[in-house]
Amino acid sequence: NLRLYLLSGGFLHADDNYGLSPYFRKAIKKVFPNRELKELPSNHPIFSTRFIFENGLPKLHEHDGNPPQAFGIEDDNERLMVLFTYESDLGNGWEDSSVHNDPENIRLNALKMGANIIKYV
């Protein structure tokens, strides 16, 4: 059902939130066994549909010192169907400010990137 939804024009965003990566990668491989998650370059349109992120995906939380990465799966017409954000934790920036006590600029970057995702879709 998920594959049909995505191939019919749907979109899926998954945010790693520290620890989801191996499970998401395994699950999405079942949905698309013949397609690979590919890293999106910093000049991908999703990083500039409304707000400009010159370096690509913003870093919100530090866990293991790794850079933030965005991965995607496209359909045959190169439309992004799946976005997997890794080592960024956008979802944490979207939560109530009291949950993670993030500074306003961190939360604002998360919200801006979220707006880019929605506008891109």
N, C-alpha and C positions, 0 to 999 in steps of 0.2 A: 504494500500500500504506500509506503514512504517513497519508494522508487517511482511509482506511478505519479504520485503527487509532485515530486520534484521535476520529473521529466515533462509534466503537464504545465509547468510554469511556476511551481512552488519554490520556496526558499527555506533553508534551514541554517540557523546560526547556532553554533555550540561554542561555549566559552570554557576553557580548560579549568579555571578556578582551582588550579593546583591539584593535580592527581587524576584528572579525568582522561588524559591523553591516551594511555594504552587501551582503555575500555572503549573510548569513542572510536579510535582507529580500527579496532577489531569489529565494532558494530557497523561502522559505515562501509567496511569492506564487504560485509554481508549484503548491504543494500546495493553497492556498486562494485562487484568483484572484478570488473574489467576497467575500472577507472581508479586513478591515484589522486590522493591529496597532494597538491602542488603548492609550493610556497608562492604567495602573491608578491610581486615586486612592489617597491615603495611608490612607483608611479602608476599603480593600478587605480582605475577611476574611483573605487570605493573609498580611497583616502583623500579624495578631493571633490566629492559630489556637492558638498555644501561648505564644509570646513576643510582647510588644507592641513594635512599631516605630511610634511615633506619627507620625513623618515619612515613613513608607513605607520603601522600600528603603534599607538602610544603605550608606554610602560606605566602601569599604575601601581603594582605591588612587586616587591622584590622577594624572591624565594630562593633561587639557586644561582643567581648571578647571570642567568641566561637572558639574551635579548628577546623582546616580544616578537612573535611571528604570526602571520596570518596565512592560513592554508585554504585552498579551495578546490572544489570539483566543478567543472563546467560541463554543460551539455554539448551536443555535437555542433551547435551554433556559437559556441564560446560564451554562452550566458552562464554566469556564476550561479550555481544551484545551492552549493554548500559552502559555508564559511566557518572555519574552525579557528578561533583565536586562542593562541597559546602563549603562556608566560606574560600575559598582560592583565588578566583579571578584570575585564570590563564590567562584569556583573557586580563585583565588589564596589565599583564606583557608582553603580546605579542604585545600590541599597541606601537605606537611611544613613545619614552622615554619622549617627551615633554608633553604628555597628562597627565601623573600622576606623573612625576618627580621622578620616582622610582630610587633608587640606582642600580648600575650595578649588584650587587650580587642578588638582587631581580629579576631583568629581566632575569638574567642567570638561576636562578632556574626555572622560568616559561618556558623558552625555553628548558631547559633540561627535564622538566616533559613533555612538548609537544613532544619532540623527543621520550621519552619513550612510550607515547601513540601511536604515529605513528608506532614505531618499534613493539610494542606489537600487534597492529592490523595487 
